[in-house]
Amino acid sequence: MKDSCEAVVDIVEHIRQEIRVVDFWRSRHAQDLLRTWIINEVDDRNLIPFEKQEKLADRFVELAKALHLRLIKS
């Protein structure tokens, strides 16, 4: 459980850095790179089964877009 919490904190921090880039949400390539990074991070840490990793990455990116202003303010 501790490993999962640490992973989420690390992933969220990385997302915060990425979405601060100007026009991040207009760049499909940047969003795809972020999704790939999340999948690799989750896979490297063996957090969830492989077949669920892409959906998790998509959800993280969806949440980041919805919470953009909150994420970049901190």
PyMOL Python script that loads the backbone (N, CA, C, O; Angstrom):
from pymol import cmd

cmd.read_pdbstr("""\
ATOM      1  N   MET A   1       0.828  -1.206   0.000  1.00  0.00           N
ATOM      2  CA  MET A   1       0.000   0.000   0.000  1.00  0.00           C
ATOM      3  C   MET A   1       0.864   1.259   0.000  1.00  0.00           C
ATOM      4  O   MET A   1       0.587   2.211  -0.729  1.00  0.00           O
ATOM      5  N   LYS A   2       1.919   1.255   0.828  1.00  0.00           N
ATOM      6  CA  LYS A   2       2.802   2.412   0.887  1.00  0.00           C
ATOM      7  C   LYS A   2       3.434   2.686  -0.480  1.00  0.00           C
ATOM      8  O   LYS A   2       3.552   3.836  -0.902  1.00  0.00           O
ATOM      9  N   ASP A   3       3.836   1.613  -1.162  1.00  0.00           N
ATOM     10  CA  ASP A   3       4.426   1.771  -2.489  1.00  0.00           C
ATOM     11  C   ASP A   3       3.436   2.402  -3.467  1.00  0.00           C
ATOM     12  O   ASP A   3       3.815   3.228  -4.297  1.00  0.00           O
ATOM     13  N   SER A   4       2.173   2.009  -3.365  1.00  0.00           N
ATOM     14  CA  SER A   4       1.146   2.572  -4.245  1.00  0.00           C
ATOM     15  C   SER A   4       0.951   4.053  -3.980  1.00  0.00           C
ATOM     16  O   SER A   4       0.827   4.843  -4.915  1.00  0.00           O
ATOM     17  N   CYS A   5       0.924   4.430  -2.719  1.00  0.00           N
ATOM     18  CA  CYS A   5       0.749   5.851  -2.366  1.00  0.00           C
ATOM     19  C   CYS A   5       1.925   6.683  -2.852  1.00  0.00           C
ATOM     20  O   CYS A   5       1.740   7.775  -3.388  1.00  0.00           O
ATOM     21  N   GLU A   6       3.126   6.172  -2.667  1.00  0.00           N
ATOM     22  CA  GLU A   6       4.321   6.883  -3.141  1.00  0.00           C
ATOM     23  C   GLU A   6       4.299   7.019  -4.658  1.00  0.00           C
ATOM     24  O   GLU A   6       4.671   8.060  -5.199  1.00  0.00           O
ATOM     25  N   ALA A   7       3.863   5.967  -5.338  1.00  0.00           N
ATOM     26  CA  ALA A   7       3.795   6.005  -6.799  1.00  0.00           C
ATOM     27  C   ALA A   7       2.809   7.062  -7.268  1.00  0.00           C
ATOM     28  O   ALA A   7       3.098   7.800  -8.210  1.00  0.00           O
ATOM     29  N   VAL A   8       1.655   7.145  -6.628  1.00  0.00           N
ATOM     30  CA  VAL A   8       0.646   8.142  -7.016  1.00  0.00           C
ATOM     31  C   VAL A   8       1.191   9.549  -6.801  1.00  0.00           C
ATOM     32  O   VAL A   8       1.005  10.421  -7.650  1.00  0.00           O
ATOM     33  N   VAL A   9       1.855   9.777  -5.688  1.00  0.00           N
ATOM     34  CA  VAL A   9       2.448  11.094  -5.426  1.00  0.00           C
ATOM     35  C   VAL A   9       3.471  11.432  -6.505  1.00  0.00           C
ATOM     36  O   VAL A   9       3.485  12.553  -7.013  1.00  0.00           O
ATOM     37  N   ASP A  10       4.321  10.481  -6.859  1.00  0.00           N
ATOM     38  CA  ASP A  10       5.328  10.710  -7.903  1.00  0.00           C
ATOM     39  C   ASP A  10       4.676  10.978  -9.259  1.00  0.00           C
ATOM     40  O   ASP A  10       5.101  11.866  -9.997  1.00  0.00           O
ATOM     41  N   ILE A  11       3.650  10.208  -9.575  1.00  0.00           N
ATOM     42  CA  ILE A  11       2.968  10.381 -10.861  1.00  0.00           C
ATOM     43  C   ILE A  11       2.283  11.745 -10.924  1.00  0.00           C
ATOM     44  O   ILE A  11       2.382  12.443 -11.934  1.00  0.00           O
ATOM     45  N   VAL A  12       1.600  12.120  -9.868  1.00  0.00           N
ATOM     46  CA  VAL A  12       0.914  13.416  -9.847  1.00  0.00           C
ATOM     47  C   VAL A  12       1.921  14.551  -9.965  1.00  0.00           C
ATOM     48  O   VAL A  12       1.670  15.525 -10.675  1.00  0.00           O
ATOM     49  N   GLU A  13       3.040  14.443  -9.291  1.00  0.00           N
ATOM     50  CA  GLU A  13       4.067  15.490  -9.384  1.00  0.00           C
ATOM     51  C   GLU A  13       4.593  15.599 -10.814  1.00  0.00           C
ATOM     52  O   GLU A  13       4.796  16.704 -11.318  1.00  0.00           O
ATOM     53  N   HIS A  14       4.809  14.481 -11.455  1.00  0.00           N
ATOM     54  CA  HIS A  14       5.272  14.498 -12.849  1.00  0.00           C
ATOM     55  C   HIS A  14       4.210  15.128 -13.757  1.00  0.00           C
ATOM     56  O   HIS A  14       4.530  15.934 -14.631  1.00  0.00           O
ATOM     57  N   ILE A  15       2.965  14.757 -13.544  1.00  0.00           N
ATOM     58  CA  ILE A  15       1.860  15.330 -14.331  1.00  0.00           C
ATOM     59  C   ILE A  15       1.825  16.845 -14.143  1.00  0.00           C
ATOM     60  O   ILE A  15       1.664  17.589 -15.111  1.00  0.00           O
ATOM     61  N   ARG A  16       1.973  17.295 -12.916  1.00  0.00           N
ATOM     62  CA  ARG A  16       1.950  18.744 -12.641  1.00  0.00           C
ATOM     63  C   ARG A  16       3.025  19.467 -13.429  1.00  0.00           C
ATOM     64  O   ARG A  16       2.786  20.550 -13.965  1.00  0.00           O
ATOM     65  N   GLN A  17       4.193  18.882 -13.501  1.00  0.00           N
ATOM     66  CA  GLN A  17       5.289  19.503 -14.262  1.00  0.00           C
ATOM     67  C   GLN A  17       4.963  19.538 -15.753  1.00  0.00           C
ATOM     68  O   GLN A  17       5.180  20.548 -16.423  1.00  0.00           O
ATOM     69  N   GLU A  18       4.445  18.434 -16.258  1.00  0.00           N
ATOM     70  CA  GLU A  18       4.163  18.343 -17.695  1.00  0.00           C
ATOM     71  C   GLU A  18       3.066  19.303 -18.134  1.00  0.00           C
ATOM     72  O   GLU A  18       3.195  19.949 -19.174  1.00  0.00           O
ATOM     73  N   ILE A  19       1.989  19.408 -17.359  1.00  0.00           N
ATOM     74  CA  ILE A  19       0.863  20.233 -17.812  1.00  0.00           C
ATOM     75  C   ILE A  19       1.145  21.725 -17.676  1.00  0.00           C
ATOM     76  O   ILE A  19       0.374  22.546 -18.173  1.00  0.00           O
ATOM     77  N   ARG A  20       2.219  22.078 -17.023  1.00  0.00           N
ATOM     78  CA  ARG A  20       2.610  23.493 -16.946  1.00  0.00           C
ATOM     79  C   ARG A  20       3.219  23.991 -18.253  1.00  0.00           C
ATOM     80  O   ARG A  20       3.344  25.197 -18.464  1.00  0.00           O
ATOM     81  N   VAL A  21       3.591  23.075 -19.115  1.00  0.00           N
ATOM     82  CA  VAL A  21       4.169  23.448 -20.407  1.00  0.00           C
ATOM     83  C   VAL A  21       3.102  24.175 -21.225  1.00  0.00           C
ATOM     84  O   VAL A  21       1.952  23.740 -21.300  1.00  0.00           O
ATOM     85  N   VAL A  22       3.497  25.268 -21.824  1.00  0.00           N
ATOM     86  CA  VAL A  22       2.569  26.071 -22.627  1.00  0.00           C
ATOM     87  C   VAL A  22       1.938  25.208 -23.718  1.00  0.00           C
ATOM     88  O   VAL A  22       2.630  24.472 -24.421  1.00  0.00           O
ATOM     89  N   ASP A  23       0.635  25.309 -23.846  1.00  0.00           N
ATOM     90  CA  ASP A  23      -0.145  24.592 -24.855  1.00  0.00           C
ATOM     91  C   ASP A  23      -0.102  23.068 -24.711  1.00  0.00           C
ATOM     92  O   ASP A  23      -0.310  22.346 -25.686  1.00  0.00           O
ATOM     93  N   PHE A  24       0.166  22.586 -23.509  1.00  0.00           N
ATOM     94  CA  PHE A  24       0.198  21.132 -23.302  1.00  0.00           C
ATOM     95  C   PHE A  24      -1.091  20.479 -23.796  1.00  0.00           C
ATOM     96  O   PHE A  24      -1.042  19.461 -24.486  1.00  0.00           O
ATOM     97  N   TRP A  25      -2.223  21.043 -23.457  1.00  0.00           N
ATOM     98  CA  TRP A  25      -3.504  20.416 -23.809  1.00  0.00           C
ATOM     99  C   TRP A  25      -3.832  20.542 -25.295  1.00  0.00           C
ATOM    100  O   TRP A  25      -4.764  19.896 -25.773  1.00  0.00           O
ATOM    101  N   ARG A  26      -3.098  21.345 -26.019  1.00  0.00           N
ATOM    102  CA  ARG A  26      -3.280  21.433 -27.477  1.00  0.00           C
ATOM    103  C   ARG A  26      -2.357  20.473 -28.220  1.00  0.00           C
ATOM    104  O   ARG A  26      -2.500  20.271 -29.426  1.00  0.00           O
ATOM    105  N   SER A  27      -1.418  19.886 -27.499  1.00  0.00           N
ATOM    106  CA  SER A  27      -0.447  18.994 -28.119  1.00  0.00           C
ATOM    107  C   SER A  27      -0.793  17.531 -27.841  1.00  0.00           C
ATOM    108  O   SER A  27      -0.557  17.017 -26.747  1.00  0.00           O
ATOM    109  N   ARG A  28      -1.348  16.885 -28.838  1.00  0.00           N
ATOM    110  CA  ARG A  28      -1.676  15.455 -28.705  1.00  0.00           C
ATOM    111  C   ARG A  28      -0.411  14.646 -28.431  1.00  0.00           C
ATOM    112  O   ARG A  28      -0.429  13.684 -27.663  1.00  0.00           O
ATOM    113  N   HIS A  29       0.682  15.047 -29.067  1.00  0.00           N
ATOM    114  CA  HIS A  29       1.955  14.348 -28.875  1.00  0.00           C
ATOM    115  C   HIS A  29       2.404  14.423 -27.412  1.00  0.00           C
ATOM    116  O   HIS A  29       2.815  13.415 -26.837  1.00  0.00           O
ATOM    117  N   ALA A  30       2.328  15.599 -26.818  1.00  0.00           N
ATOM    118  CA  ALA A  30       2.730  15.761 -25.418  1.00  0.00           C
ATOM    119  C   ALA A  30       1.847  14.914 -24.504  1.00  0.00           C
ATOM    120  O   ALA A  30       2.336  14.304 -23.553  1.00  0.00           O
ATOM    121  N   GLN A  31       0.558  14.878 -24.791  1.00  0.00           N
ATOM    122  CA  GLN A  31      -0.360  14.073 -23.993  1.00  0.00           C
ATOM    123  C   GLN A  31      -0.055  12.578 -24.148  1.00  0.00           C
ATOM    124  O   GLN A  31      -0.106  11.827 -23.174  1.00  0.00           O
ATOM    125  N   ASP A  32       0.256  12.161 -25.356  1.00  0.00           N
ATOM    126  CA  ASP A  32       0.610  10.753 -25.587  1.00  0.00           C
ATOM    127  C   ASP A  32       1.904  10.380 -24.871  1.00  0.00           C
ATOM    128  O   ASP A  32       2.025   9.280 -24.331  1.00  0.00           O
ATOM    129  N   LEU A  33       2.864  11.291 -24.868  1.00  0.00           N
ATOM    130  CA  LEU A  33       4.114  11.041 -24.142  1.00  0.00           C
ATOM    131  C   LEU A  33       3.857  10.888 -22.646  1.00  0.00           C
ATOM    132  O   LEU A  33       4.454  10.039 -21.983  1.00  0.00           O
ATOM    133  N   LEU A  34       2.966  11.716 -22.131  1.00  0.00           N
ATOM    134  CA  LEU A  34       2.623  11.619 -20.711  1.00  0.00           C
ATOM    135  C   LEU A  34       1.941  10.287 -20.421  1.00  0.00           C
ATOM    136  O   LEU A  34       2.277   9.623 -19.440  1.00  0.00           O
ATOM    137  N   ARG A  35       1.002   9.895 -21.248  1.00  0.00           N
ATOM    138  CA  ARG A  35       0.327   8.598 -21.061  1.00  0.00           C
ATOM    139  C   ARG A  35       1.356   7.458 -21.062  1.00  0.00           C
ATOM    140  O   ARG A  35       1.312   6.570 -20.211  1.00  0.00           O
ATOM    141  N   THR A  36       2.268   7.497 -22.019  1.00  0.00           N
ATOM    142  CA  THR A  36       3.293   6.458 -22.114  1.00  0.00           C
ATOM    143  C   THR A  36       4.170   6.459 -20.867  1.00  0.00           C
ATOM    144  O   THR A  36       4.517   5.396 -20.353  1.00  0.00           O
ATOM    145  N   TRP A  37       4.530   7.641 -20.379  1.00  0.00           N
ATOM    146  CA  TRP A  37       5.340   7.727 -19.168  1.00  0.00           C
ATOM    147  C   TRP A  37       4.595   7.112 -17.992  1.00  0.00           C
ATOM    148  O   TRP A  37       5.187   6.369 -17.209  1.00  0.00           O
ATOM    149  N   ILE A  38       3.318   7.406 -17.857  1.00  0.00           N
ATOM    150  CA  ILE A  38       2.519   6.855 -16.754  1.00  0.00           C
ATOM    151  C   ILE A  38       2.462   5.331 -16.848  1.00  0.00           C
ATOM    152  O   ILE A  38       2.652   4.635 -15.850  1.00  0.00           O
ATOM    153  N   ILE A  39       2.202   4.819 -18.041  1.00  0.00           N
ATOM    154  CA  ILE A  39       2.153   3.364 -18.225  1.00  0.00           C
ATOM    155  C   ILE A  39       3.477   2.733 -17.828  1.00  0.00           C
ATOM    156  O   ILE A  39       3.496   1.728 -17.117  1.00  0.00           O
ATOM    157  N   ASN A  40       4.569   3.302 -18.272  1.00  0.00           N
ATOM    158  CA  ASN A  40       5.895   2.761 -17.933  1.00  0.00           C
ATOM    159  C   ASN A  40       6.157   2.812 -16.436  1.00  0.00           C
ATOM    160  O   ASN A  40       6.709   1.874 -15.862  1.00  0.00           O
ATOM    161  N   GLU A  41       5.761   3.903 -15.812  1.00  0.00           N
ATOM    162  CA  GLU A  41       5.963   4.066 -14.372  1.00  0.00           C
ATOM    163  C   GLU A  41       5.168   3.025 -13.583  1.00  0.00           C
ATOM    164  O   GLU A  41       5.688   2.403 -12.658  1.00  0.00           O
ATOM    165  N   VAL A  42       3.923   2.848 -13.955  1.00  0.00           N
ATOM    166  CA  VAL A  42       3.060   1.867 -13.279  1.00  0.00           C
ATOM    167  C   VAL A  42       3.583   0.451 -13.522  1.00  0.00           C
ATOM    168  O   VAL A  42       3.578  -0.388 -12.621  1.00  0.00           O
ATOM    169  N   ASP A  43       4.032   0.201 -14.745  1.00  0.00           N
ATOM    170  CA  ASP A  43       4.562  -1.121 -15.084  1.00  0.00           C
ATOM    171  C   ASP A  43       5.864  -1.400 -14.331  1.00  0.00           C
ATOM    172  O   ASP A  43       6.044  -2.483 -13.776  1.00  0.00           O
ATOM    173  N   ASP A  44       6.762  -0.427 -14.314  1.00  0.00           N
ATOM    174  CA  ASP A  44       8.045  -0.599 -13.622  1.00  0.00           C
ATOM    175  C   ASP A  44       7.857  -0.884 -12.137  1.00  0.00           C
ATOM    176  O   ASP A  44       8.644  -1.611 -11.531  1.00  0.00           O
ATOM    177  N   ARG A  45       6.820  -0.311 -11.563  1.00  0.00           N
ATOM    178  CA  ARG A  45       6.556  -0.495 -10.126  1.00  0.00           C
ATOM    179  C   ARG A  45       5.628  -1.675  -9.841  1.00  0.00           C
ATOM    180  O   ARG A  45       5.322  -1.962  -8.684  1.00  0.00           O
ATOM    181  N   ASN A  46       5.184  -2.353 -10.891  1.00  0.00           N
ATOM    182  CA  ASN A  46       4.306  -3.525 -10.752  1.00  0.00           C
ATOM    183  C   ASN A  46       3.072  -3.218  -9.904  1.00  0.00           C
ATOM    184  O   ASN A  46       2.730  -3.975  -8.996  1.00  0.00           O
ATOM    185  N   LEU A  47       2.415  -2.112 -10.207  1.00  0.00           N
ATOM    186  CA  LEU A  47       1.285  -1.676  -9.395  1.00  0.00           C
ATOM    187  C   LEU A  47      -0.031  -2.341  -9.768  1.00  0.00           C
ATOM    188  O   LEU A  47      -0.815  -2.714  -8.896  1.00  0.00           O
ATOM    189  N   ILE A  48      -0.268  -2.487 -11.059  1.00  0.00           N
ATOM    190  CA  ILE A  48      -1.519  -3.105 -11.509  1.00  0.00           C
ATOM    191  C   ILE A  48      -1.207  -3.994 -12.704  1.00  0.00           C
ATOM    192  O   ILE A  48      -0.158  -3.852 -13.332  1.00  0.00           O
ATOM    193  N   PRO A  49      -2.121  -4.914 -13.020  1.00  0.00           N
ATOM    194  CA  PRO A  49      -1.897  -5.792 -14.178  1.00  0.00           C
ATOM    195  C   PRO A  49      -1.734  -4.991 -15.473  1.00  0.00           C
ATOM    196  O   PRO A  49      -2.317  -3.920 -15.640  1.00  0.00           O
ATOM    197  N   PHE A  50      -0.936  -5.536 -16.371  1.00  0.00           N
ATOM    198  CA  PHE A  50      -0.610  -4.869 -17.631  1.00  0.00           C
ATOM    199  C   PHE A  50      -1.856  -4.444 -18.406  1.00  0.00           C
ATOM    200  O   PHE A  50      -1.893  -3.351 -18.972  1.00  0.00           O
ATOM    201  N   GLU A  51      -2.873  -5.303 -18.433  1.00  0.00           N
ATOM    202  CA  GLU A  51      -4.062  -5.016 -19.247  1.00  0.00           C
ATOM    203  C   GLU A  51      -4.876  -3.836 -18.721  1.00  0.00           C
ATOM    204  O   GLU A  51      -5.764  -3.347 -19.420  1.00  0.00           O
ATOM    205  N   LYS A  52      -4.597  -3.374 -17.519  1.00  0.00           N
ATOM    206  CA  LYS A  52      -5.316  -2.236 -16.950  1.00  0.00           C
ATOM    207  C   LYS A  52      -4.508  -0.938 -16.982  1.00  0.00           C
ATOM    208  O   LYS A  52      -5.035   0.124 -16.649  1.00  0.00           O
ATOM    209  N   GLN A  53      -3.261  -1.011 -17.371  1.00  0.00           N
ATOM    210  CA  GLN A  53      -2.380   0.150 -17.293  1.00  0.00           C
ATOM    211  C   GLN A  53      -2.770   1.271 -18.248  1.00  0.00           C
ATOM    212  O   GLN A  53      -2.708   2.443 -17.875  1.00  0.00           O
ATOM    213  N   GLU A  54      -3.162   0.940 -19.448  1.00  0.00           N
ATOM    214  CA  GLU A  54      -3.528   1.987 -20.415  1.00  0.00           C
ATOM    215  C   GLU A  54      -4.762   2.752 -19.937  1.00  0.00           C
ATOM    216  O   GLU A  54      -4.810   3.978 -20.025  1.00  0.00           O
ATOM    217  N   LYS A  55      -5.749   2.030 -19.435  1.00  0.00           N
ATOM    218  CA  LYS A  55      -6.965   2.679 -18.933  1.00  0.00           C
ATOM    219  C   LYS A  55      -6.635   3.587 -17.750  1.00  0.00           C
ATOM    220  O   LYS A  55      -7.182   4.685 -17.641  1.00  0.00           O
ATOM    221  N   LEU A  56      -5.746   3.137 -16.864  1.00  0.00           N
ATOM    222  CA  LEU A  56      -5.339   3.955 -15.726  1.00  0.00           C
ATOM    223  C   LEU A  56      -4.640   5.236 -16.196  1.00  0.00           C
ATOM    224  O   LEU A  56      -4.909   6.322 -15.683  1.00  0.00           O
ATOM    225  N   ALA A  57      -3.752   5.098 -17.165  1.00  0.00           N
ATOM    226  CA  ALA A  57      -3.048   6.270 -17.700  1.00  0.00           C
ATOM    227  C   ALA A  57      -4.032   7.252 -18.313  1.00  0.00           C
ATOM    228  O   ALA A  57      -3.916   8.461 -18.111  1.00  0.00           O
ATOM    229  N   ASP A  58      -4.999   6.738 -19.059  1.00  0.00           N
ATOM    230  CA  ASP A  58      -6.028   7.606 -19.651  1.00  0.00           C
ATOM    231  C   ASP A  58      -6.793   8.347 -18.553  1.00  0.00           C
ATOM    232  O   ASP A  58      -7.078   9.537 -18.682  1.00  0.00           O
ATOM    233  N   ARG A  59      -7.115   7.646 -17.493  1.00  0.00           N
ATOM    234  CA  ARG A  59      -7.879   8.261 -16.394  1.00  0.00           C
ATOM    235  C   ARG A  59      -7.059   9.350 -15.707  1.00  0.00           C
ATOM    236  O   ARG A  59      -7.587  10.416 -15.391  1.00  0.00           O
ATOM    237  N   PHE A  60      -5.781   9.092 -15.475  1.00  0.00           N
ATOM    238  CA  PHE A  60      -4.911  10.113 -14.884  1.00  0.00           C
ATOM    239  C   PHE A  60      -4.904  11.373 -15.744  1.00  0.00           C
ATOM    240  O   PHE A  60      -5.001  12.483 -15.220  1.00  0.00           O
ATOM    241  N   VAL A  61      -4.792  11.209 -17.054  1.00  0.00           N
ATOM    242  CA  VAL A  61      -4.742  12.364 -17.954  1.00  0.00           C
ATOM    243  C   VAL A  61      -6.092  13.086 -17.962  1.00  0.00           C
ATOM    244  O   VAL A  61      -6.132  14.317 -17.972  1.00  0.00           O
ATOM    245  N   GLU A  62      -7.186  12.341 -17.959  1.00  0.00           N
ATOM    246  CA  GLU A  62      -8.514  12.965 -17.887  1.00  0.00           C
ATOM    247  C   GLU A  62      -8.667  13.791 -16.609  1.00  0.00           C
ATOM    248  O   GLU A  62      -9.155  14.921 -16.642  1.00  0.00           O
ATOM    249  N   LEU A  63      -8.250  13.219 -15.502  1.00  0.00           N
ATOM    250  CA  LEU A  63      -8.333  13.936 -14.223  1.00  0.00           C
ATOM    251  C   LEU A  63      -7.432  15.169 -14.219  1.00  0.00           C
ATOM    252  O   LEU A  63      -7.811  16.224 -13.710  1.00  0.00           O
ATOM    253  N   ALA A  64      -6.256  15.027 -14.783  1.00  0.00           N
ATOM    254  CA  ALA A  64      -5.333  16.164 -14.840  1.00  0.00           C
ATOM    255  C   ALA A  64      -5.947  17.314 -15.628  1.00  0.00           C
ATOM    256  O   ALA A  64      -5.803  18.478 -15.254  1.00  0.00           O
ATOM    257  N   LYS A  65      -6.627  16.986 -16.713  1.00  0.00           N
ATOM    258  CA  LYS A  65      -7.258  18.036 -17.515  1.00  0.00           C
ATOM    259  C   LYS A  65      -8.385  18.689 -16.724  1.00  0.00           C
ATOM    260  O   LYS A  65      -8.517  19.913 -16.722  1.00  0.00           O
ATOM    261  N   ALA A  66      -9.190  17.882 -16.059  1.00  0.00           N
ATOM    262  CA  ALA A  66     -10.306  18.412 -15.280  1.00  0.00           C
ATOM    263  C   ALA A  66      -9.836  19.244 -14.095  1.00  0.00           C
ATOM    264  O   ALA A  66     -10.502  20.200 -13.697  1.00  0.00           O
ATOM    265  N   LEU A  67      -8.697  18.880 -13.536  1.00  0.00           N
ATOM    266  CA  LEU A  67      -8.178  19.558 -12.334  1.00  0.00           C
ATOM    267  C   LEU A  67      -6.991  20.462 -12.639  1.00  0.00           C
ATOM    268  O   LEU A  67      -6.235  20.829 -11.739  1.00  0.00           O
ATOM    269  N   HIS A  68      -6.830  20.817 -13.898  1.00  0.00           N
ATOM    270  CA  HIS A  68      -5.662  21.579 -14.352  1.00  0.00           C
ATOM    271  C   HIS A  68      -5.323  22.776 -13.451  1.00  0.00           C
ATOM    272  O   HIS A  68      -4.192  22.908 -12.984  1.00  0.00           O
ATOM    273  N   LEU A  69      -6.283  23.616 -13.221  1.00  0.00           N
ATOM    274  CA  LEU A  69      -6.004  24.835 -12.445  1.00  0.00           C
ATOM    275  C   LEU A  69      -5.539  24.510 -11.035  1.00  0.00           C
ATOM    276  O   LEU A  69      -4.624  25.157 -10.524  1.00  0.00           O
ATOM    277  N   ARG A  70      -6.144  23.530 -10.404  1.00  0.00           N
ATOM    278  CA  ARG A  70      -5.729  23.140  -9.039  1.00  0.00           C
ATOM    279  C   ARG A  70      -4.309  22.567  -9.049  1.00  0.00           C
ATOM    280  O   ARG A  70      -3.526  22.823  -8.134  1.00  0.00           O
ATOM    281  N   LEU A  71      -3.989  21.805 -10.071  1.00  0.00           N
ATOM    282  CA  LEU A  71      -2.681  21.155 -10.128  1.00  0.00           C
ATOM    283  C   LEU A  71      -1.543  22.146 -10.380  1.00  0.00           C
ATOM    284  O   LEU A  71      -0.445  21.978  -9.849  1.00  0.00           O
ATOM    285  N   ILE A  72      -1.801  23.168 -11.182  1.00  0.00           N
ATOM    286  CA  ILE A  72      -0.698  24.084 -11.487  1.00  0.00           C
ATOM    287  C   ILE A  72      -0.524  25.173 -10.442  1.00  0.00           C
ATOM    288  O   ILE A  72       0.517  25.830 -10.413  1.00  0.00           O
ATOM    289  N   LYS A  73      -1.511  25.381  -9.587  1.00  0.00           N
ATOM    290  CA  LYS A  73      -1.410  26.425  -8.562  1.00  0.00           C
ATOM    291  C   LYS A  73      -0.484  26.051  -7.419  1.00  0.00           C
ATOM    292  O   LYS A  73       0.179  26.917  -6.849  1.00  0.00           O
ATOM    293  N   SER A  74      -0.433  24.795  -7.085  1.00  0.00           N
ATOM    294  CA  SER A  74       0.360  24.360  -5.928  1.00  0.00           C
ATOM    295  C   SER A  74       1.824  24.360  -6.195  1.00  0.00           C
ATOM    296  O   SER A  74       2.612  24.017  -5.314  1.00  0.00           O
TER     297      SER A  74
END
""", "prot")
cmd.dss("prot")
cmd.show_as("cartoon", "prot")
cmd.util.cbc("prot")
cmd.orient("prot")
